[in-house]
């Protein structure tokens, strides 16, 4: 019987790398969510299908509180199950704390915290023994290198409490919950040759950006049978950002 993964925000960057790794090397059918770029999402689906697995792209806005249970239901209805949830969708609003508007606070907490809780809640209700919940945090929960990150760091730090509590609550069902903290990762949103790249590189022990595939490899491990005894953990893929 095939296993199914749902990767939120899976049309680009880290999310796309996770979706393709789970399909091409770990043998999962994979559903992804996206908000705007349908073509990019369908391109990921084509690559999933080229790897011999079933793919599904669902338009779903994480800021919509009603979307969580809907998208999980669609995955189960169309692919048969949900065995792995990867909470990857997230946004950042950076700037001096006094400059952040109430709308910024609401949007970041809706997407980075409330949506993660609601999708995890909906997925946990449909998962069987051996299920996995993996959330994507941030290196800024371990070390904030400068000003401007209060709202984003707070939102990602909330996932620590959620992950540990989920691990306790779902452990008796054989479901694990873990949190991955990427460091500076070379994506279109934060390119390794961008205007803000050099300070980020200097802030790591390895002096470089990571790749989306390096984050995906950690998620693949947590989704595997080899990680069945790993739960409630925070794992960093940050090049020594917090060292």
Secondary structure, 3 states (H helix, E strand, C coil): CCEEEEECCCCCHHHHHHHHHHHHCCCEEEEEEECCCHHHHHHHHHHHHHCCCCEEEEECCCCCCCHHHHHHHHHHHHHCCCCEEEECCCCCCCCCHHHCCHHHHHHHHHHHHHHHHHHHHHHHCCCCCCCEEEEECCHHHCCCCCCCCHHHHHHHHHHHHHHHHHHHHHHHHCCEEEEEEECCECCCCCCCCCCCHHHHHHCCCCCCCECHHHHHHHHHHHHCHHHCCCCCCEEEECCCCCC
